[in-house]
């Protein structure tokens, strides 16, 4: 039961430290937005991963650029490694297709969320770095802690956008 307060603290801290999405660009981030939204919807119909979480991962992984390639060779919107493509049911060359890349990434997130019993933090650590024991503490080194905090912050922003909720001044006030 220690994971719930930790996750709540993590989400609060992430929301307090993240920069808000610009209002004018929140709904239309680039020319691929409609195709990405449709692909996220299709993936959500197959795998029970919240669309806001998928958008948050895409934003952190590739900044919504379908042709993104990392130094490690990860490809596309959700930065899937070619070596993992086959395990996810795709050929490495299919990772350039935004819809297939999103389906592969959402499948991986769904597997991780199931493995970690819904623990988003553990799932994000495994998505970014490597699997670890259930409810293990967030690593203290490397890029993974910053990655997790940023994805959680984007996740909270996209959840608010999806719900249409406007934060009140009180909700926006972060503890100092």
VMD Tcl script that builds the backbone (N, CA, C; Angstrom):
set m [mol new atoms 528]
animate dup $m
set s [atomselect $m all]
$s set {name element resname resid chain x y z} {
  {N N UNK 1 A 0.811 -1.196 0.000}
  {CA C UNK 1 A 0.000 0.000 0.000}
  {C C UNK 1 A 0.854 1.259 0.000}
  {N N UNK 2 A 2.164 1.119 0.119}
  {CA C UNK 2 A 3.041 2.284 0.120}
  {C C UNK 2 A 3.131 2.931 -1.248}
  {N N UNK 3 A 2.784 2.199 -2.320}
  {CA C UNK 3 A 2.908 2.722 -3.678}
  {C C UNK 3 A 1.904 3.835 -3.946}
  {N N UNK 4 A 0.712 3.753 -3.387}
  {CA C UNK 4 A -0.306 4.758 -3.659}
  {C C UNK 4 A 0.123 6.141 -3.158}
  {N N UNK 5 A 0.557 6.303 -1.887}
  {CA C UNK 5 A 1.021 7.627 -1.470}
  {C C UNK 5 A 2.231 8.093 -2.279}
  {N N UNK 6 A 3.118 7.178 -2.633}
  {CA C UNK 6 A 4.283 7.550 -3.425}
  {C C UNK 6 A 3.852 8.056 -4.785}
  {N N UNK 7 A 2.912 7.361 -5.431}
  {CA C UNK 7 A 2.434 7.785 -6.735}
  {C C UNK 7 A 1.714 9.118 -6.635}
  {N N UNK 8 A 0.924 9.313 -5.580}
  {CA C UNK 8 A 0.233 10.586 -5.414}
  {C C UNK 8 A 1.243 11.711 -5.218}
  {N N UNK 9 A 2.274 11.480 -4.424}
  {CA C UNK 9 A 3.313 12.471 -4.226}
  {C C UNK 9 A 4.033 12.761 -5.538}
  {N N UNK 10 A 4.328 11.687 -6.290}
  {CA C UNK 10 A 5.032 11.851 -7.560}
  {C C UNK 10 A 4.200 12.673 -8.534}
  {N N UNK 11 A 2.914 12.391 -8.619}
  {CA C UNK 11 A 2.048 13.127 -9.534}
  {C C UNK 11 A 1.933 14.588 -9.118}
  {N N UNK 12 A 1.825 14.843 -7.819}
  {CA C UNK 12 A 1.746 16.215 -7.329}
  {C C UNK 12 A 3.034 16.970 -7.623}
  {N N UNK 13 A 4.159 16.352 -7.332}
  {CA C UNK 13 A 5.437 16.998 -7.577}
  {C C UNK 13 A 5.640 17.250 -9.063}
  {N N UNK 14 A 5.284 16.280 -9.880}
  {CA C UNK 14 A 5.449 16.433 -11.320}
  {C C UNK 14 A 4.569 17.564 -11.842}
  {N N UNK 15 A 3.342 17.631 -11.363}
  {CA C UNK 15 A 2.443 18.686 -11.804}
  {C C UNK 15 A 2.934 20.054 -11.366}
  {N N UNK 16 A 3.567 20.134 -10.227}
  {CA C UNK 16 A 4.064 21.409 -9.720}
  {C C UNK 16 A 5.332 21.865 -10.425}
  {N N UNK 17 A 6.108 20.940 -10.931}
  {CA C UNK 17 A 7.380 21.309 -11.538}
  {C C UNK 17 A 7.318 21.418 -13.050}
  {N N UNK 18 A 6.223 20.973 -13.657}
  {CA C UNK 18 A 6.125 20.987 -15.116}
  {C C UNK 18 A 5.650 22.332 -15.623}
  {N N UNK 19 A 6.081 22.651 -16.817}
  {CA C UNK 19 A 5.577 23.857 -17.477}
  {C C UNK 19 A 4.261 23.497 -18.136}
  {N N UNK 20 A 3.326 24.404 -18.102}
  {CA C UNK 20 A 2.018 24.152 -18.690}
  {C C UNK 20 A 2.122 24.149 -20.213}
  {N N UNK 21 A 1.220 23.407 -20.863}
  {CA C UNK 21 A 1.152 23.429 -22.311}
  {C C UNK 21 A 0.632 24.782 -22.753}
  {N N UNK 22 A 1.178 25.346 -23.805}
  {CA C UNK 22 A 0.619 26.602 -24.303}
  {C C UNK 22 A -0.826 26.385 -24.727}
  {N N UNK 23 A -1.699 27.265 -24.312}
  {CA C UNK 23 A -3.126 27.113 -24.592}
  {C C UNK 23 A -3.398 27.074 -26.096}
  {N N UNK 24 A -2.708 27.892 -26.867}
  {CA C UNK 24 A -2.987 27.974 -28.289}
  {C C UNK 24 A -2.561 26.715 -29.032}
  {N N UNK 25 A -1.612 25.941 -28.496}
  {CA C UNK 25 A -1.120 24.754 -29.165}
  {C C UNK 25 A -1.554 23.465 -28.487}
  {N N UNK 26 A -2.298 23.544 -27.417}
  {CA C UNK 26 A -2.616 22.347 -26.642}
  {C C UNK 26 A -3.339 21.296 -27.458}
  {N N UNK 27 A -4.239 21.698 -28.341}
  {CA C UNK 27 A -5.006 20.727 -29.097}
  {C C UNK 27 A -4.391 20.363 -30.434}
  {N N UNK 28 A -3.512 21.204 -30.992}
  {CA C UNK 28 A -2.952 20.954 -32.315}
  {C C UNK 28 A -1.460 21.200 -32.279}
  {N N UNK 29 A -0.689 20.190 -31.933}
  {CA C UNK 29 A 0.736 20.380 -31.728}
  {C C UNK 29 A 1.530 20.361 -33.019}
  {N N UNK 30 A 1.056 19.734 -34.054}
  {CA C UNK 30 A 1.750 19.711 -35.327}
  {C C UNK 30 A 0.848 19.089 -36.372}
  {N N UNK 31 A 1.347 18.957 -37.557}
  {CA C UNK 31 A 0.519 18.481 -38.656}
  {C C UNK 31 A 0.093 17.020 -38.534}
  {N N UNK 32 A 0.775 16.227 -37.713}
  {CA C UNK 32 A 0.435 14.818 -37.548}
  {C C UNK 32 A -0.561 14.581 -36.410}
  {N N UNK 33 A -1.038 15.629 -35.782}
  {CA C UNK 33 A -1.857 15.474 -34.584}
  {C C UNK 33 A -3.097 14.617 -34.816}
  {N N UNK 34 A -3.806 14.811 -35.916}
  {CA C UNK 34 A -5.017 14.022 -36.172}
  {C C UNK 34 A -4.683 12.544 -36.358}
  {N N UNK 35 A -3.610 12.262 -37.100}
  {CA C UNK 35 A -3.216 10.868 -37.321}
  {C C UNK 35 A -2.761 10.220 -36.011}
  {N N UNK 36 A -2.048 10.966 -35.205}
  {CA C UNK 36 A -1.590 10.435 -33.921}
  {C C UNK 36 A -2.771 10.185 -32.996}
  {N N UNK 37 A -3.698 11.135 -32.939}
  {CA C UNK 37 A -4.887 10.957 -32.103}
  {C C UNK 37 A -5.680 9.729 -32.543}
  {N N UNK 38 A -5.823 9.525 -33.847}
  {CA C UNK 38 A -6.550 8.353 -34.351}
  {C C UNK 38 A -5.811 7.067 -33.982}
  {N N UNK 39 A -4.497 7.069 -34.107}
  {CA C UNK 39 A -3.710 5.872 -33.774}
  {C C UNK 39 A -3.785 5.564 -32.284}
  {N N UNK 40 A -3.772 6.601 -31.456}
  {CA C UNK 40 A -3.902 6.391 -30.007}
  {C C UNK 40 A -5.274 5.803 -29.694}
  {N N UNK 41 A -6.306 6.300 -30.365}
  {CA C UNK 41 A -7.652 5.765 -30.173}
  {C C UNK 41 A -7.755 4.304 -30.579}
  {N N UNK 42 A -7.126 3.948 -31.701}
  {CA C UNK 42 A -7.140 2.557 -32.157}
  {C C UNK 42 A -6.398 1.656 -31.164}
  {N N UNK 43 A -5.266 2.123 -30.678}
  {CA C UNK 43 A -4.494 1.328 -29.720}
  {C C UNK 43 A -5.259 1.175 -28.406}
  {N N UNK 44 A -5.960 2.232 -28.003}
  {CA C UNK 44 A -6.732 2.186 -26.762}
  {C C UNK 44 A -7.890 1.202 -26.857}
  {N N UNK 45 A -8.401 0.997 -28.059}
  {CA C UNK 45 A -9.480 0.024 -28.244}
  {C C UNK 45 A -8.976 -1.405 -28.050}
  {N N UNK 46 A -7.665 -1.619 -28.223}
  {CA C UNK 46 A -7.082 -2.953 -28.093}
  {C C UNK 46 A -6.459 -3.153 -26.710}
  {N N UNK 47 A -5.760 -2.135 -26.209}
  {CA C UNK 47 A -5.029 -2.242 -24.932}
  {C C UNK 47 A -5.528 -1.179 -23.957}
  {N N UNK 48 A -5.759 -1.540 -22.704}
  {CA C UNK 48 A -6.318 -0.599 -21.725}
  {C C UNK 48 A -5.273 0.348 -21.120}
  {N N UNK 49 A -4.654 1.168 -21.953}
  {CA C UNK 49 A -3.681 2.149 -21.488}
  {C C UNK 49 A -4.311 3.526 -21.675}
  {N N UNK 50 A -4.313 4.359 -20.645}
  {CA C UNK 50 A -4.943 5.677 -20.776}
  {C C UNK 50 A -4.318 6.493 -21.918}
  {N N UNK 51 A -5.150 7.053 -22.799}
  {CA C UNK 51 A -4.626 7.861 -23.898}
  {C C UNK 51 A -3.737 9.015 -23.423}
  {N N UNK 52 A -4.059 9.605 -22.287}
  {CA C UNK 52 A -3.235 10.706 -21.770}
  {C C UNK 52 A -1.823 10.219 -21.444}
  {N N UNK 53 A -1.693 8.996 -20.958}
  {CA C UNK 53 A -0.368 8.437 -20.670}
  {C C UNK 53 A 0.393 8.185 -21.967}
  {N N UNK 54 A -0.289 7.700 -22.975}
  {CA C UNK 54 A 0.354 7.456 -24.269}
  {C C UNK 54 A 0.862 8.775 -24.847}
  {N N UNK 55 A 0.030 9.804 -24.822}
  {CA C UNK 55 A 0.453 11.121 -25.331}
  {C C UNK 55 A 1.647 11.644 -24.538}
  {N N UNK 56 A 1.642 11.435 -23.235}
  {CA C UNK 56 A 2.749 11.906 -22.392}
  {C C UNK 56 A 4.058 11.202 -22.756}
  {N N UNK 57 A 3.981 9.899 -22.986}
  {CA C UNK 57 A 5.180 9.156 -23.373}
  {C C UNK 57 A 5.670 9.632 -24.743}
  {N N UNK 58 A 4.749 9.806 -25.685}
  {CA C UNK 58 A 5.142 10.276 -27.012}
  {C C UNK 58 A 5.792 11.650 -26.919}
  {N N UNK 59 A 5.207 12.522 -26.131}
  {CA C UNK 59 A 5.770 13.872 -26.008}
  {C C UNK 59 A 7.190 13.820 -25.462}
  {N N UNK 60 A 7.431 13.005 -24.445}
  {CA C UNK 60 A 8.765 12.927 -23.855}
  {C C UNK 60 A 9.734 12.169 -24.757}
  {N N UNK 61 A 9.271 11.104 -25.377}
  {CA C UNK 61 A 10.156 10.266 -26.182}
  {C C UNK 61 A 10.580 10.928 -27.494}
  {N N UNK 62 A 9.641 11.568 -28.201}
  {CA C UNK 62 A 9.938 12.040 -29.549}
  {C C UNK 62 A 9.449 13.447 -29.863}
  {N N UNK 63 A 8.817 14.104 -28.902}
  {CA C UNK 63 A 8.223 15.436 -29.138}
  {C C UNK 63 A 7.263 15.396 -30.330}
  {N N UNK 64 A 6.564 14.280 -30.502}
  {CA C UNK 64 A 5.569 14.073 -31.556}
  {C C UNK 64 A 6.181 14.085 -32.961}
  {N N UNK 65 A 7.450 13.739 -33.078}
  {CA C UNK 65 A 8.104 13.672 -34.389}
  {C C UNK 65 A 8.199 12.203 -34.828}
  {N N UNK 66 A 7.431 11.786 -35.840}
  {CA C UNK 66 A 7.400 10.384 -36.245}
  {C C UNK 66 A 8.745 9.835 -36.722}
  {N N UNK 67 A 9.621 10.687 -37.228}
  {CA C UNK 67 A 10.903 10.227 -37.732}
  {C C UNK 67 A 12.026 10.301 -36.717}
  {N N UNK 68 A 11.694 10.475 -35.446}
  {CA C UNK 68 A 12.724 10.614 -34.413}
  {C C UNK 68 A 13.533 9.326 -34.269}
  {N N UNK 69 A 14.845 9.507 -34.078}
  {CA C UNK 69 A 15.751 8.385 -33.842}
  {C C UNK 69 A 16.651 8.775 -32.681}
  {N N UNK 70 A 16.782 7.896 -31.695}
  {CA C UNK 70 A 17.648 8.183 -30.553}
  {C C UNK 70 A 19.069 7.720 -30.841}
  {N N UNK 71 A 19.994 8.128 -29.983}
  {CA C UNK 71 A 21.384 7.678 -30.111}
  {C C UNK 71 A 21.483 6.162 -29.991}
  {N N UNK 72 A 20.584 5.582 -29.236}
  {CA C UNK 72 A 20.612 4.123 -29.051}
  {C C UNK 72 A 19.951 3.374 -30.201}
  {N N UNK 73 A 19.309 4.112 -31.125}
  {CA C UNK 73 A 18.673 3.483 -32.276}
  {C C UNK 73 A 17.176 3.297 -32.162}
  {N N UNK 74 A 16.569 3.754 -31.058}
  {CA C UNK 74 A 15.123 3.659 -30.906}
  {C C UNK 74 A 14.459 4.529 -31.971}
  {N N UNK 75 A 13.294 4.078 -32.453}
  {CA C UNK 75 A 12.671 4.716 -33.609}
  {C C UNK 75 A 11.249 5.193 -33.338}
  {N N UNK 76 A 10.904 6.265 -34.004}
  {CA C UNK 76 A 9.522 6.705 -34.106}
  {C C UNK 76 A 8.982 7.427 -32.892}
  {N N UNK 77 A 7.678 7.596 -32.906}
  {CA C UNK 77 A 6.985 8.385 -31.887}
  {C C UNK 77 A 7.221 7.877 -30.477}
  {N N UNK 78 A 7.152 6.569 -30.288}
  {CA C UNK 78 A 7.285 6.005 -28.943}
  {C C UNK 78 A 8.665 5.414 -28.693}
  {N N UNK 79 A 9.588 5.682 -29.622}
  {CA C UNK 79 A 10.989 5.282 -29.480}
  {C C UNK 79 A 11.140 3.805 -29.128}
  {N N UNK 80 A 10.704 2.968 -30.047}
  {CA C UNK 80 A 10.791 1.519 -29.885}
  {C C UNK 80 A 12.126 1.048 -30.464}
  {N N UNK 81 A 12.827 0.224 -29.726}
  {CA C UNK 81 A 14.086 -0.346 -30.208}
  {C C UNK 81 A 13.781 -1.404 -31.268}
  {N N UNK 82 A 14.535 -1.408 -32.380}
  {CA C UNK 82 A 14.299 -2.422 -33.416}
  {C C UNK 82 A 14.354 -3.851 -32.868}
  {N N UNK 83 A 15.222 -4.107 -31.906}
  {CA C UNK 83 A 15.316 -5.449 -31.321}
  {C C UNK 83 A 14.029 -5.847 -30.595}
  {N N UNK 84 A 13.292 -4.870 -30.101}
  {CA C UNK 84 A 12.034 -5.160 -29.405}
  {C C UNK 84 A 10.847 -5.263 -30.353}
  {N N UNK 85 A 11.013 -4.786 -31.577}
  {CA C UNK 85 A 9.891 -4.756 -32.518}
  {C C UNK 85 A 9.289 -6.146 -32.719}
  {N N UNK 86 A 10.126 -7.137 -32.956}
  {CA C UNK 86 A 9.617 -8.496 -33.205}
  {C C UNK 86 A 8.873 -9.049 -31.989}
  {N N UNK 87 A 9.382 -8.782 -30.810}
  {CA C UNK 87 A 8.699 -9.249 -29.594}
  {C C UNK 87 A 7.327 -8.609 -29.441}
  {N N UNK 88 A 7.170 -7.420 -30.026}
  {CA C UNK 88 A 5.896 -6.708 -29.947}
  {C C UNK 88 A 4.992 -7.009 -31.139}
  {N N UNK 89 A 5.470 -7.864 -32.057}
  {CA C UNK 89 A 4.650 -8.264 -33.192}
  {C C UNK 89 A 4.822 -7.411 -34.432}
  {N N UNK 90 A 5.936 -6.707 -34.556}
  {CA C UNK 90 A 6.179 -5.824 -35.696}
  {C C UNK 90 A 7.570 -6.054 -36.259}
  {N N UNK 91 A 7.736 -5.704 -37.543}
  {CA C UNK 91 A 9.069 -5.712 -38.141}
  {C C UNK 91 A 9.734 -4.379 -37.819}
  {N N UNK 92 A 11.058 -4.337 -37.699}
  {CA C UNK 92 A 11.745 -3.071 -37.396}
  {C C UNK 92 A 11.428 -1.944 -38.380}
  {N N UNK 93 A 11.252 -2.272 -39.664}
  {CA C UNK 93 A 10.946 -1.217 -40.642}
  {C C UNK 93 A 9.533 -0.656 -40.456}
  {N N UNK 94 A 8.654 -1.377 -39.772}
  {CA C UNK 94 A 7.294 -0.877 -39.520}
  {C C UNK 94 A 7.264 0.186 -38.420}
  {N N UNK 95 A 8.350 0.327 -37.681}
  {CA C UNK 95 A 8.377 1.315 -36.601}
  {C C UNK 95 A 8.314 2.747 -37.112}
  {N N UNK 96 A 8.555 2.950 -38.411}
  {CA C UNK 96 A 8.457 4.302 -38.979}
  {C C UNK 96 A 7.015 4.708 -39.237}
  {N N UNK 97 A 6.112 3.753 -39.282}
  {CA C UNK 97 A 4.687 4.042 -39.471}
  {C C UNK 97 A 4.130 4.489 -38.118}
  {N N UNK 98 A 3.647 5.743 -38.027}
  {CA C UNK 98 A 3.178 6.235 -36.723}
  {C C UNK 98 A 2.128 5.338 -36.061}
  {N N UNK 99 A 1.183 4.826 -36.832}
  {CA C UNK 99 A 0.126 3.996 -36.240}
  {C C UNK 99 A 0.696 2.692 -35.683}
  {N N UNK 100 A 1.621 2.069 -36.412}
  {CA C UNK 100 A 2.204 0.819 -35.934}
  {C C UNK 100 A 3.160 1.060 -34.776}
  {N N UNK 101 A 3.876 2.173 -34.810}
  {CA C UNK 101 A 4.775 2.518 -33.717}
  {C C UNK 101 A 3.973 2.729 -32.436}
  {N N UNK 102 A 2.865 3.440 -32.547}
  {CA C UNK 102 A 2.022 3.678 -31.378}
  {C C UNK 102 A 1.427 2.369 -30.878}
  {N N UNK 103 A 0.978 1.510 -31.783}
  {CA C UNK 103 A 0.415 0.218 -31.352}
  {C C UNK 103 A 1.478 -0.591 -30.617}
  {N N UNK 104 A 2.708 -0.598 -31.135}
  {CA C UNK 104 A 3.787 -1.342 -30.475}
  {C C UNK 104 A 4.095 -0.753 -29.100}
  {N N UNK 105 A 4.189 0.565 -29.019}
  {CA C UNK 105 A 4.484 1.209 -27.739}
  {C C UNK 105 A 3.379 1.018 -26.720}
  {N N UNK 106 A 2.138 1.102 -27.166}
  {CA C UNK 106 A 1.003 0.907 -26.254}
  {C C UNK 106 A 0.949 -0.550 -25.795}
  {N N UNK 107 A 1.268 -1.464 -26.697}
  {CA C UNK 107 A 1.305 -2.877 -26.284}
  {C C UNK 107 A 2.354 -3.077 -25.189}
  {N N UNK 108 A 3.535 -2.488 -25.389}
  {CA C UNK 108 A 4.592 -2.596 -24.379}
  {C C UNK 108 A 4.150 -1.963 -23.063}
  {N N UNK 109 A 3.539 -0.776 -23.122}
  {CA C UNK 109 A 3.045 -0.142 -21.887}
  {C C UNK 109 A 1.986 -1.007 -21.201}
  {N N UNK 110 A 1.102 -1.606 -21.983}
  {CA C UNK 110 A 0.060 -2.465 -21.396}
  {C C UNK 110 A 0.676 -3.663 -20.681}
  {N N UNK 111 A 1.685 -4.279 -21.297}
  {CA C UNK 111 A 2.369 -5.418 -20.675}
  {C C UNK 111 A 3.037 -4.979 -19.372}
  {N N UNK 112 A 3.706 -3.826 -19.415}
  {CA C UNK 112 A 4.403 -3.334 -18.223}
  {C C UNK 112 A 3.422 -2.953 -17.118}
  {N N UNK 113 A 2.321 -2.293 -17.474}
  {CA C UNK 113 A 1.325 -1.932 -16.462}
  {C C UNK 113 A 0.724 -3.184 -15.818}
  {N N UNK 114 A 0.520 -4.228 -16.616}
  {CA C UNK 114 A 0.002 -5.478 -16.052}
  {C C UNK 114 A 1.048 -6.119 -15.141}
  {N N UNK 115 A 2.290 -6.147 -15.601}
  {CA C UNK 115 A 3.367 -6.753 -14.806}
  {C C UNK 115 A 3.531 -6.039 -13.469}
  {N N UNK 116 A 3.431 -4.709 -13.486}
  {CA C UNK 116 A 3.640 -3.917 -12.273}
  {C C UNK 116 A 2.323 -3.541 -11.584}
  {N N UNK 117 A 1.274 -4.297 -11.869}
  {CA C UNK 117 A -0.025 -4.147 -11.192}
  {C C UNK 117 A -0.539 -2.709 -11.211}
  {N N UNK 118 A -0.372 -2.040 -12.335}
  {CA C UNK 118 A -0.884 -0.683 -12.492}
  {C C UNK 118 A 0.023 0.408 -11.965}
  {N N UNK 119 A 1.177 0.058 -11.436}
  {CA C UNK 119 A 2.118 1.068 -10.925}
  {C C UNK 119 A 2.744 1.800 -12.108}
  {N N UNK 120 A 2.301 3.021 -12.344}
  {CA C UNK 120 A 2.748 3.805 -13.490}
  {C C UNK 120 A 4.234 4.113 -13.399}
  {N N UNK 121 A 4.730 4.454 -12.215}
  {CA C UNK 121 A 6.145 4.796 -12.054}
  {C C UNK 121 A 7.027 3.597 -12.420}
  {N N UNK 122 A 6.743 2.434 -11.890}
  {CA C UNK 122 A 7.530 1.237 -12.214}
  {C C UNK 122 A 7.449 0.918 -13.699}
  {N N UNK 123 A 6.280 1.095 -14.288}
  {CA C UNK 123 A 6.106 0.830 -15.716}
  {C C UNK 123 A 6.928 1.799 -16.558}
  {N N UNK 124 A 6.946 3.069 -16.167}
  {CA C UNK 124 A 7.730 4.059 -16.913}
  {C C UNK 124 A 9.229 3.806 -16.778}
  {N N UNK 125 A 9.672 3.405 -15.598}
  {CA C UNK 125 A 11.091 3.075 -15.416}
  {C C UNK 125 A 11.457 1.918 -16.332}
  {N N UNK 126 A 10.631 0.899 -16.383}
  {CA C UNK 126 A 10.910 -0.257 -17.231}
  {C C UNK 126 A 10.852 0.126 -18.710}
  {N N UNK 127 A 9.936 1.010 -19.084}
  {CA C UNK 127 A 9.824 1.453 -20.475}
  {C C UNK 127 A 11.078 2.216 -20.888}
  {N N UNK 128 A 11.587 3.050 -19.997}
  {CA C UNK 128 A 12.747 3.884 -20.316}
  {C C UNK 128 A 14.070 3.164 -20.144}
  {N N UNK 129 A 14.192 2.346 -19.131}
  {CA C UNK 129 A 15.495 1.764 -18.805}
  {C C UNK 129 A 15.461 0.245 -18.892}
  {N N UNK 130 A 14.945 -0.368 -17.871}
  {CA C UNK 130 A 14.893 -1.833 -17.833}
  {C C UNK 130 A 13.928 -2.258 -16.740}
  {N N UNK 131 A 13.427 -3.484 -16.828}
  {CA C UNK 131 A 12.532 -3.974 -15.769}
  {C C UNK 131 A 13.248 -4.003 -14.419}
  {N N UNK 132 A 12.451 -3.912 -13.367}
  {CA C UNK 132 A 12.971 -3.925 -12.003}
  {C C UNK 132 A 11.935 -4.574 -11.108}
  {N N UNK 133 A 12.268 -4.812 -9.837}
  {CA C UNK 133 A 11.285 -5.434 -8.933}
  {C C UNK 133 A 10.054 -4.544 -8.736}
  {N N UNK 134 A 8.939 -5.178 -8.469}
  {CA C UNK 134 A 7.682 -4.472 -8.237}
  {C C UNK 134 A 7.827 -3.470 -7.097}
  {N N UNK 135 A 7.398 -2.244 -7.321}
  {CA C UNK 135 A 7.398 -1.146 -6.347}
  {C C UNK 135 A 8.789 -0.810 -5.812}
  {N N UNK 136 A 9.824 -1.098 -6.587}
  {CA C UNK 136 A 11.185 -0.707 -6.196}
  {C C UNK 136 A 11.273 0.816 -6.236}
  {N N UNK 137 A 12.148 1.411 -5.444}
  {CA C UNK 137 A 12.275 2.869 -5.476}
  {C C UNK 137 A 12.782 3.353 -6.836}
  {N N UNK 138 A 12.453 4.578 -7.143}
  {CA C UNK 138 A 12.898 5.207 -8.380}
  {C C UNK 138 A 14.424 5.273 -8.373}
  {N N UNK 139 A 15.079 4.871 -9.472}
  {CA C UNK 139 A 16.540 4.954 -9.497}
  {C C UNK 139 A 17.012 6.384 -9.235}
  {N N UNK 140 A 18.186 6.523 -8.673}
  {CA C UNK 140 A 18.701 7.851 -8.336}
  {C C UNK 140 A 19.700 8.379 -9.351}
  {N N UNK 141 A 20.044 7.580 -10.342}
  {CA C UNK 141 A 21.049 8.028 -11.291}
  {C C UNK 141 A 20.562 7.852 -12.724}
  {N N UNK 142 A 21.318 8.395 -13.658}
  {CA C UNK 142 A 20.976 8.291 -15.064}
  {C C UNK 142 A 19.849 9.223 -15.446}
  {N N UNK 143 A 19.342 9.037 -16.640}
  {CA C UNK 143 A 18.278 9.895 -17.158}
  {C C UNK 143 A 16.894 9.477 -16.687}
  {N N UNK 144 A 16.761 8.281 -16.147}
  {CA C UNK 144 A 15.445 7.726 -15.834}
  {C C UNK 144 A 14.635 8.548 -14.837}
  {N N UNK 145 A 15.203 9.055 -13.724}
  {CA C UNK 145 A 14.359 9.836 -12.809}
  {C C UNK 145 A 13.742 11.069 -13.484}
  {N N UNK 146 A 14.535 11.802 -14.243}
  {CA C UNK 146 A 14.004 12.986 -14.930}
  {C C UNK 146 A 12.958 12.575 -15.959}
  {N N UNK 147 A 13.198 11.473 -16.643}
  {CA C UNK 147 A 12.247 10.965 -17.628}
  {C C UNK 147 A 10.899 10.684 -16.970}
  {N N UNK 148 A 10.923 9.971 -15.856}
  {CA C UNK 148 A 9.679 9.610 -15.168}
  {C C UNK 148 A 8.937 10.857 -14.712}
  {N N UNK 149 A 9.643 11.818 -14.108}
  {CA C UNK 149 A 8.989 13.043 -13.627}
  {C C UNK 149 A 8.357 13.816 -14.782}
  {N N UNK 150 A 9.057 13.907 -15.891}
  {CA C UNK 150 A 8.514 14.645 -17.044}
  {C C UNK 150 A 7.288 13.953 -17.614}
  {N N UNK 151 A 7.350 12.637 -17.766}
  {CA C UNK 151 A 6.186 11.917 -18.296}
  {C C UNK 151 A 4.997 12.061 -17.350}
  {N N UNK 152 A 5.223 11.970 -16.048}
  {CA C UNK 152 A 4.120 12.147 -15.092}
  {C C UNK 152 A 3.519 13.547 -15.186}
  {N N UNK 153 A 4.358 14.542 -15.377}
  {CA C UNK 153 A 3.860 15.920 -15.508}
  {C C UNK 153 A 3.029 16.068 -16.779}
  {N N UNK 154 A 3.528 15.545 -17.893}
  {CA C UNK 154 A 2.766 15.608 -19.139}
  {C C UNK 154 A 1.473 14.808 -19.016}
  {N N UNK 155 A 1.540 13.670 -18.344}
  {CA C UNK 155 A 0.359 12.831 -18.139}
  {C C UNK 155 A -0.727 13.620 -17.404}
  {N N UNK 156 A -0.333 14.312 -16.357}
  {CA C UNK 156 A -1.309 15.116 -15.611}
  {C C UNK 156 A -1.892 16.223 -16.486}
  {N N UNK 157 A -1.064 16.866 -17.274}
  {CA C UNK 157 A -1.549 17.928 -18.166}
  {C C UNK 157 A -2.538 17.383 -19.188}
  {N N UNK 158 A -2.209 16.250 -19.801}
  {CA C UNK 158 A -3.109 15.684 -20.803}
  {C C UNK 158 A -4.392 15.148 -20.174}
  {N N UNK 159 A -4.320 14.615 -18.971}
  {CA C UNK 159 A -5.549 14.185 -18.280}
  {C C UNK 159 A -6.462 15.375 -18.051}
  {N N UNK 160 A -5.891 16.492 -17.634}
  {CA C UNK 160 A -6.701 17.701 -17.431}
  {C C UNK 160 A -7.301 18.191 -18.741}
  {N N UNK 161 A -6.520 18.169 -19.811}
  {CA C UNK 161 A -7.037 18.589 -21.111}
  {C C UNK 161 A -8.166 17.683 -21.582}
  {N N UNK 162 A -8.003 16.374 -21.391}
  {CA C UNK 162 A -9.035 15.423 -21.811}
  {C C UNK 162 A -10.320 15.595 -21.013}
  {N N UNK 163 A -10.187 15.921 -19.735}
  {CA C UNK 163 A -11.379 16.080 -18.902}
  {C C UNK 163 A -12.002 17.460 -19.063}
  {N N UNK 164 A -11.275 18.366 -19.698}
  {CA C UNK 164 A -11.783 19.723 -19.870}
  {C C UNK 164 A -11.697 20.548 -18.608}
  {N N UNK 165 A -11.040 20.030 -17.586}
  {CA C UNK 165 A -10.934 20.737 -16.310}
  {C C UNK 165 A -9.927 21.875 -16.418}
  {N N UNK 166 A -10.287 22.999 -15.895}
  {CA C UNK 166 A -9.385 24.138 -15.803}
  {C C UNK 166 A -8.915 24.216 -14.357}
  {N N UNK 167 A -7.603 24.230 -14.142}
  {CA C UNK 167 A -7.129 24.279 -12.750}
  {C C UNK 167 A -7.485 25.611 -12.103}
  {N N UNK 168 A -7.957 25.516 -10.874}
  {CA C UNK 168 A -8.246 26.749 -10.129}
  {C C UNK 168 A -6.942 27.302 -9.593}
  {N N UNK 169 A -6.983 28.517 -9.076}
  {CA C UNK 169 A -5.769 29.104 -8.502}
  {C C UNK 169 A -5.272 28.262 -7.341}
  {N N UNK 170 A -6.204 27.742 -6.557}
  {CA C UNK 170 A -5.826 26.927 -5.406}
  {C C UNK 170 A -5.127 25.641 -5.848}
  {N N UNK 171 A -5.661 24.978 -6.917}
  {CA C UNK 171 A -5.045 23.759 -7.419}
  {C C UNK 171 A -3.670 24.049 -8.015}
  {N N UNK 172 A -3.524 25.229 -8.593}
  {CA C UNK 172 A -2.262 25.590 -9.226}
  {C C UNK 172 A -1.187 25.943 -8.217}
  {N N UNK 173 A -1.588 26.271 -7.005}
  {CA C UNK 173 A -0.616 26.678 -5.990}
  {C C UNK 173 A 0.107 25.435 -5.474}
  {N N UNK 174 A 1.385 25.351 -5.750}
  {CA C UNK 174 A 2.186 24.205 -5.311}
  {C C UNK 174 A 2.817 24.539 -3.978}
  {N N UNK 175 A 2.933 23.545 -3.103}
  {CA C UNK 175 A 3.570 23.797 -1.812}
  {C C UNK 175 A 5.022 24.224 -1.994}
  {N N UNK 176 A 5.454 25.133 -1.195}
  {CA C UNK 176 A 6.843 25.638 -1.289}
  {C C UNK 176 A 7.661 25.123 -0.154}
}
mol reanalyze $m
mol bondsrecalc $m
mol representation Tube
mol addrep $m
